[in-house]
Amino acid sequence: MQRRERTRHLIELGGLVQKAGLVDLADDDRATLYGAMLELAGRAQGDDASDVLALWKRRGKRAFDAEAEGSETA
C-alpha cells in the first residue's frame, strides 16, 4: 500500500513539473530540469528561505485557484 501511495505521489509531482510548463521549456531535457530544480532548492536554503518559500506558495495557490475557477466556468 505504501508503495502505491509513493508512486501516486511521484506521478503527481511529475504532473506539476509538466503543468508548470517546465518540460516544454527545457525541451524535455532531464539534465536541464534537474539543474533548474537544484537551483530552486539552493535558493530555498539561503538566508531568505522563508520569504522564498512563502512567495512560491502564494504563486502556486493563486495558480491552483485560477485553474479551479476556469474549470468551474467551463
PyRosetta script that sets phi, psi and omega in degrees:
from pyrosetta import init, pose_from_sequence

init()
pose = pose_from_sequence("MQRRERTRHLIELGGLVQKAGLVDLADDDRATLYGAMLELAGRAQGDDASDVLALWKRRGKRAFDAEAEGSETA")
pose.set_psi(1, -42.6)
pose.set_omega(1, 179.8)
pose.set_phi(2, -63.8)
pose.set_psi(2, -35.6)
pose.set_omega(2, 179.6)
pose.set_phi(3, -65.3)
pose.set_psi(3, -40.4)
pose.set_omega(3, 178.8)
pose.set_phi(4, -64.7)
pose.set_psi(4, -42.8)
pose.set_omega(4, 178.6)
pose.set_phi(5, -64.0)
pose.set_psi(5, -41.0)
pose.set_omega(5, 178.9)
pose.set_phi(6, -64.3)
pose.set_psi(6, -43.4)
pose.set_omega(6, 179.0)
pose.set_phi(7, -60.4)
pose.set_psi(7, -44.8)
pose.set_omega(7, 178.9)
pose.set_phi(8, -61.7)
pose.set_psi(8, -42.7)
pose.set_omega(8, 179.5)
pose.set_phi(9, -60.1)
pose.set_psi(9, -45.6)
pose.set_omega(9, -179.7)
pose.set_phi(10, -65.5)
pose.set_psi(10, -38.6)
pose.set_omega(10, 177.2)
pose.set_phi(11, -63.7)
pose.set_psi(11, -42.0)
pose.set_omega(11, 178.2)
pose.set_phi(12, -62.7)
pose.set_psi(12, -40.6)
pose.set_omega(12, 177.9)
pose.set_phi(13, -64.1)
pose.set_psi(13, -41.4)
pose.set_omega(13, 175.9)
pose.set_phi(14, -61.5)
pose.set_psi(14, -37.1)
pose.set_omega(14, 177.0)
pose.set_phi(15, -63.0)
pose.set_psi(15, -36.1)
pose.set_omega(15, 177.7)
pose.set_phi(16, -67.0)
pose.set_psi(16, -38.6)
pose.set_omega(16, 177.0)
pose.set_phi(17, -61.2)
pose.set_psi(17, -43.4)
pose.set_omega(17, 178.5)
pose.set_phi(18, -66.1)
pose.set_psi(18, -47.3)
pose.set_omega(18, -177.5)
pose.set_phi(19, -60.5)
pose.set_psi(19, -34.9)
pose.set_omega(19, 179.8)
pose.set_phi(20, -73.0)
pose.set_psi(20, -8.8)
pose.set_omega(20, 178.6)
pose.set_phi(21, 85.4)
pose.set_psi(21, 9.3)
pose.set_omega(21, -176.1)
pose.set_phi(22, -72.3)
pose.set_psi(22, -31.8)
pose.set_omega(22, -179.2)
pose.set_phi(23, -63.8)
pose.set_psi(23, -48.3)
pose.set_omega(23, 179.1)
pose.set_phi(24, -68.0)
pose.set_psi(24, -40.9)
pose.set_omega(24, -179.1)
pose.set_phi(25, -60.1)
pose.set_psi(25, -39.5)
pose.set_omega(25, -178.4)
pose.set_phi(26, -91.8)
pose.set_psi(26, 7.6)
pose.set_omega(26, -178.9)
pose.set_phi(27, 54.8)
pose.set_psi(27, 39.7)
pose.set_omega(27, 177.3)
pose.set_phi(28, 56.9)
pose.set_psi(28, 29.6)
pose.set_omega(28, 179.0)
pose.set_phi(29, -92.3)
pose.set_psi(29, 113.0)
pose.set_omega(29, -174.9)
pose.set_phi(30, -64.7)
pose.set_psi(30, -35.1)
pose.set_omega(30, 178.5)
pose.set_phi(31, -64.3)
pose.set_psi(31, -39.9)
pose.set_omega(31, 178.3)
pose.set_phi(32, -65.8)
pose.set_psi(32, -44.9)
pose.set_omega(32, 179.3)
pose.set_phi(33, -62.0)
pose.set_psi(33, -44.4)
pose.set_omega(33, -179.6)
pose.set_phi(34, -63.8)
pose.set_psi(34, -43.2)
pose.set_omega(34, 177.7)
pose.set_phi(35, -60.5)
pose.set_psi(35, -41.5)
pose.set_omega(35, 178.5)
pose.set_phi(36, -63.5)
pose.set_psi(36, -41.9)
pose.set_omega(36, 180.0)
pose.set_phi(37, -68.1)
pose.set_psi(37, -35.9)
pose.set_omega(37, 175.4)
pose.set_phi(38, -64.0)
pose.set_psi(38, -38.2)
pose.set_omega(38, 176.7)
pose.set_phi(39, -62.0)
pose.set_psi(39, -45.6)
pose.set_omega(39, 178.7)
pose.set_phi(40, -61.8)
pose.set_psi(40, -43.4)
pose.set_omega(40, 179.3)
pose.set_phi(41, -62.1)
pose.set_psi(41, -39.3)
pose.set_omega(41, 178.1)
pose.set_phi(42, -63.2)
pose.set_psi(42, -42.0)
pose.set_omega(42, 177.7)
pose.set_phi(43, -63.6)
pose.set_psi(43, -37.6)
pose.set_omega(43, -177.5)
pose.set_phi(44, -74.1)
pose.set_psi(44, -9.4)
pose.set_omega(44, 178.7)
pose.set_phi(45, -105.6)
pose.set_psi(45, 3.1)
pose.set_omega(45, -178.5)
pose.set_phi(46, -78.1)
pose.set_psi(46, -170.0)
pose.set_omega(46, -177.8)
pose.set_phi(47, -62.5)
pose.set_psi(47, -34.5)
pose.set_omega(47, -178.0)
pose.set_phi(48, -101.3)
pose.set_psi(48, 33.4)
pose.set_omega(48, -174.2)
pose.set_phi(49, -55.1)
pose.set_psi(49, -44.9)
pose.set_omega(49, -176.9)
pose.set_phi(50, -65.8)
pose.set_psi(50, -36.1)
pose.set_omega(50, 177.4)
pose.set_phi(51, -66.4)
pose.set_psi(51, -43.8)
pose.set_omega(51, -179.7)
pose.set_phi(52, -62.9)
pose.set_psi(52, -47.2)
pose.set_omega(52, -179.4)
pose.set_phi(53, -63.8)
pose.set_psi(53, -39.1)
pose.set_omega(53, 178.6)
pose.set_phi(54, -64.3)
pose.set_psi(54, -41.4)
pose.set_omega(54, 177.7)
pose.set_phi(55, -62.0)
pose.set_psi(55, -47.6)
pose.set_omega(55, 179.6)
pose.set_phi(56, -61.7)
pose.set_psi(56, -40.5)
pose.set_omega(56, -179.8)
pose.set_phi(57, -64.0)
pose.set_psi(57, -45.1)
pose.set_omega(57, 178.4)
pose.set_phi(58, -59.9)
pose.set_psi(58, -46.1)
pose.set_omega(58, 179.4)
pose.set_phi(59, -61.5)
pose.set_psi(59, -43.3)
pose.set_omega(59, 179.5)
pose.set_phi(60, -64.1)
pose.set_psi(60, -44.1)
pose.set_omega(60, 178.7)
pose.set_phi(61, -62.7)
pose.set_psi(61, -42.2)
pose.set_omega(61, 177.8)
pose.set_phi(62, -61.2)
pose.set_psi(62, -42.3)
pose.set_omega(62, 179.5)
pose.set_phi(63, -64.9)
pose.set_psi(63, -43.4)
pose.set_omega(63, 176.9)
pose.set_phi(64, -62.0)
pose.set_psi(64, -43.8)
pose.set_omega(64, 179.5)
pose.set_phi(65, -62.8)
pose.set_psi(65, -43.3)
pose.set_omega(65, 179.2)
pose.set_phi(66, -63.7)
pose.set_psi(66, -39.3)
pose.set_omega(66, 178.3)
pose.set_phi(67, -66.1)
pose.set_psi(67, -41.4)
pose.set_omega(67, 179.3)
pose.set_phi(68, -64.6)
pose.set_psi(68, -41.1)
pose.set_omega(68, 178.2)
pose.set_phi(69, -64.2)
pose.set_psi(69, -39.3)
pose.set_omega(69, 179.2)
pose.set_phi(70, -65.6)
pose.set_psi(70, -36.1)
pose.set_omega(70, -179.6)
pose.set_phi(71, -77.8)
pose.set_psi(71, -24.9)
pose.set_omega(71, 178.3)
pose.set_phi(72, -72.7)
pose.set_psi(72, -33.0)
pose.set_omega(72, -177.8)
pose.set_phi(73, -86.6)
pose.set_psi(73, -11.9)
pose.set_omega(73, -178.2)
pose.set_phi(74, -82.3)
pose.dump_pdb("model.pdb")
